[in-house]
Structures are given as C-alpha cells and as structure tokens.
Amino acid sequence: MTVAGTRLVALLAGLLGLVACAARPVTPIAMAQPGDEQLSCGELIRQKQANQQAVDDLLSRDKDVATGNVVKGVVIGGLLGTAMMDLSNDEQIRARSLMDRNERLDLLAKTKGCREA
C-alpha cells in the first residue's frame, strides 16, 4: 500500500471513530418513579413546572444542535462535516420523556383532586 493509501485508511478510520462517538447512549427520564403516589398537590405542581422548564431548555438546545449540524454539513461538508455532527437526538429523547412524565403527574393530580396541576 502506498503512503497516500495508508493515510486515507487512517483518515477514514478516524472519521468512523468520530461518528461512532457522536451517537452516545441516552437514558430517558422514567415516566413513573418511586414515591410518586406520596407527592402532595404542591409537589406535583412544582415538579411539573420544573419538568416543563427543562423541556423548553432541551428543545432550545436541540434546535441549536440542528442548526449547528446544518452549518457543519454546508460549511465543512463531506465526511468531515458528517463526522462532526451531533446525531444523538439526546435532547429530543429527554424532552419527550419529561413530557410523558408530566402526563403521569397530571393523572396523579387528578386522582388526588388537586385543583391546578
């Protein structure tokens, strides 16, 4: 193999390594958690508000990641641009799991007769 061929193989191996790192594992928030039934109406409301704030933040970051990925793809382009992209969807998965958790908290609030949840 030539020197140029060896360099190309090394470059491609490095890019594949970067792409593999970009898709990191994500652990969503559990919809039901131990102790949920013992939460007071006030605690349910506060937890839902905190979750919604986190959802808003995650979706904003997801939009920033998507914009960054477009820039990387257009400006840098090719395999290097693709290798630098964030492909994990981490923000989307975590935001969706928090929305699901809030639905669970709504159900608990209704079951407890909370006025506003």
C-alpha positions as CSV (number, residue, x, y, z in Angstrom):
1,M,0.0,0.0,0.0
2,T,1.2,3.5,-0.8
3,V,1.8,6.2,1.7
4,A,-1.2,8.1,0.3
5,G,-3.3,4.9,0.7
6,T,-2.2,4.4,4.2
7,R,-3.1,8.0,5.1
8,L,-6.5,7.6,3.5
9,V,-7.2,4.5,5.5
10,A,-6.1,6.2,8.7
11,L,-8.2,9.2,8.0
12,L,-11.3,7.1,7.3
13,A,-10.7,5.1,10.4
14,G,-10.5,8.3,12.5
15,L,-13.7,9.7,10.9
16,L,-15.6,6.5,11.6
17,G,-14.4,6.7,15.2
18,L,-15.7,10.3,15.5
19,V,-19.1,9.3,14.0
20,A,-19.4,6.4,16.5
21,C,-18.8,8.8,19.4
22,A,-21.4,11.2,18.1
23,A,-24.2,8.8,18.8
24,R,-23.9,8.5,22.5
25,P,-26.5,6.4,24.5
26,V,-29.3,8.3,26.1
27,T,-31.2,7.4,29.3
28,P,-34.7,8.9,29.3
29,I,-36.5,10.1,32.5
30,A,-38.8,7.4,33.9
31,M,-42.4,8.2,33.5
32,A,-43.4,6.7,36.9
33,Q,-41.0,7.0,39.8
34,P,-40.9,5.5,43.3
35,G,-42.7,7.8,45.7
36,D,-45.0,9.4,43.1
37,E,-48.1,8.5,45.0
38,Q,-46.9,10.2,48.1
39,L,-46.4,13.6,46.4
40,S,-48.6,16.4,47.6
41,C,-50.5,18.6,45.2
42,G,-47.9,21.4,45.6
43,E,-45.1,19.0,45.0
44,L,-46.8,17.7,41.8
45,I,-47.2,21.2,40.6
46,R,-43.6,22.2,41.3
47,Q,-42.3,19.1,39.7
48,K,-44.4,19.6,36.6
49,Q,-43.2,23.2,36.3
50,A,-39.5,22.2,36.7
51,N,-40.0,19.5,34.1
52,Q,-41.6,21.9,31.6
53,Q,-38.7,24.4,32.1
54,A,-36.3,21.5,31.4
55,V,-38.3,20.5,28.3
56,D,-38.2,24.1,27.0
57,D,-34.4,24.2,27.6
58,L,-33.8,20.8,25.9
59,L,-35.9,21.7,22.8
60,S,-34.0,25.0,22.5
61,R,-30.7,23.1,22.7
62,D,-32.0,20.6,20.2
63,K,-32.8,23.5,17.8
64,D,-29.2,24.9,18.3
65,V,-27.7,21.4,17.6
66,A,-29.8,21.0,14.4
67,T,-28.7,24.5,13.3
68,G,-25.0,23.6,14.1
69,N,-25.3,20.4,12.2
70,V,-26.6,22.2,9.1
71,V,-23.7,24.6,9.3
72,K,-21.2,21.8,9.7
73,G,-22.6,20.0,6.8
74,V,-22.7,23.0,4.5
75,V,-19.5,24.8,5.5
76,I,-17.2,21.9,6.3
77,G,-19.0,19.4,4.1
78,G,-18.2,15.8,3.1
79,L,-17.1,13.1,5.6
80,L,-15.5,15.5,8.0
81,G,-18.7,17.6,8.3
82,T,-20.7,14.5,8.9
83,A,-18.3,13.2,11.5
84,M,-18.6,16.4,13.4
85,M,-22.4,16.4,13.6
86,D,-24.3,15.6,16.8
87,L,-26.5,12.6,15.7
88,S,-27.7,11.5,19.2
89,N,-31.1,13.1,19.5
90,D,-30.4,13.3,23.2
91,E,-32.4,16.4,23.7
92,Q,-35.4,15.1,21.9
93,I,-35.5,11.9,23.8
94,R,-35.1,13.5,27.2
95,A,-37.7,16.2,26.4
96,R,-40.2,13.6,25.3
97,S,-39.6,11.6,28.4
98,L,-40.2,14.7,30.6
99,M,-43.4,15.4,28.7
100,D,-44.6,11.8,29.3
101,R,-43.6,12.2,33.0
102,N,-45.8,15.4,33.2
103,E,-48.7,13.4,31.8
104,R,-48.2,10.9,34.6
105,L,-48.1,13.7,37.1
106,D,-51.3,15.2,35.7
107,L,-53.0,11.9,36.1
108,L,-51.8,11.7,39.7
109,A,-53.0,15.2,40.4
110,K,-56.5,14.4,39.0
111,T,-56.6,11.3,41.1
112,K,-55.7,13.3,44.2
113,G,-58.3,16.0,43.4
114,C,-55.7,18.7,43.0
115,R,-57.2,21.9,41.7
116,E,-54.4,23.1,39.5
117,A,-51.6,20.8,38.2
